[in-house]
């Protein structure tokens, strides 16, 4: 939160206090007085005609906050210079205007006007950057915890929860007047004296609003006379100031803090204990605390101030407020995500239930269709039987009536037998179609068409015998189509079978390849172990051959030289010879051993001795 936003929060209270009718507008005369007072406390020159010039096109009526904002930004806030004015004076001006209208404590107020003003300033600092200004319950709890910590008491969560359970607080958050009313009720500070509450409010006010990281007495060693003097120190993010006493009236000096500052503990000396040193680029200040705990607190606070300087931040509590706001936003995002996820799960559950209901409806419809199909099949079979009986009766009548046409009747009997065979084939095909109906829903339409065709053909057969040949041709055509479909299904099954067999053959090939690779790996490991054994054997032989040469006898006076022959070992010659044979098999390993031995080589003399050269 920058300086402009802080000033606007205080000015917003002053503007709303001047709005007596709560219409959102303030008269120009009152805005002139407010503007003049703001320029005075902000230490900027005031132009009395600027307001009239700014609103010269308007009537003499009141001005809304939206209409006053351009003037406030242009003629007042844009001219503000940080460090020239005292922020507390601006807050006191705005508090004086708003307290007259809104702050009316009933009865014996727990909070004096000074403490109420400081709580009002704390509310402005911790409130949200939205208008009207409110403070969230989390920030209220944070502030009350700080106050209770300063008073060394426990926060009364029961009373706090009762107050937070109010509808106005739950919907909009705490307004400053509701917060002051809660503090004036005395329920949260029951059993605590007014002086203790005032001291706690002042301490928290200086810490949060005044950016005081730590205050207290320390012993300081002088730079010139090198004597120890007790001073009251005040640590802020940019400086460490010290005064004669805790009233902070006689300022004795200030130590600027920057990224080059550091602090470190010192051993006890000069009759002082719990010493620490604060170093800058130009000077080193030696300080002494009352005890080890105080030294640790001061060093930690100074390190925090230096860290804020490194990060380019001017206030610790502004940073903490931003972090708390980010945490609240993260919690809100997680809550919203969780709610969306629950809604999604509910929607999925409803969709699942709907699909289950649809599935039940489909199953019921399938059962009804199956019953209808069975009924139609039974009726068709009865029609076939009746037709068959009719044909047999007609054939018998024709045989009795026309004896001369026995040959023709024989042909018709053959045709009737062929028809019976076709009918049996149709019945078998019908059974296969019933099985296919359970697997594919689309075949229902084809079967219904087939049933309608069969019914029509049967009706035609009842009318005259000539339609029998047409029915047989259509039945044969349908049977051929069904056979073609069956052949296609068989062909597809054969293709899938061949693909499966091919995949199995590929799997067998892969397994064979893996076994062959494993055998190659085993053979390579065996060769590696054999080569390692050869190397170890050669190392043993070299160690045996390279035993040190003992001291010889004294040389004779004649000065003749002699050579001490090495002890002959037939077993050694045999091993050396066997090793030469192995050298043919593992040539690379032996060459590596020979290169590791340096200039030492094995050689065999003419008489069979093995020696070193």
Secondary structure as UniProt FT lines:
FT   HELIX           3..18
FT   TURN            20..21
FT   STRAND          25..26
FT   HELIX           28..41
FT   TURN            42..43
FT   HELIX           48..54
FT   TURN            55..57
FT   STRAND          63..64
FT   HELIX           65..75
FT   HELIX           77..79
FT   TURN            82..84
FT   HELIX           87..102
FT   HELIX           113..126
FT   HELIX           137..151
FT   HELIX           157..164
FT   HELIX           167..172
FT   HELIX           176..184
FT   TURN            188..191
FT   HELIX           194..208
FT   STRAND          212..221
FT   STRAND          228..236
FT   STRAND          239..243
FT   TURN            246..247
FT   STRAND          251..256
FT   TURN            259..260
FT   STRAND          262..266
FT   TURN            270..271
FT   STRAND          275..279
FT   STRAND          284..288
FT   HELIX           292..310
FT   TURN            311..312
FT   HELIX           316..401
FT   HELIX           403..405
FT   HELIX           406..439
FT   TURN            441..442
FT   HELIX           443..463
FT   TURN            465..466
FT   HELIX           467..545
FT   TURN            557..558
FT   HELIX           570..585
FT   HELIX           587..596
FT   TURN            597..599
FT   STRAND          602..604
FT   TURN            606..607
FT   STRAND          610..612
//
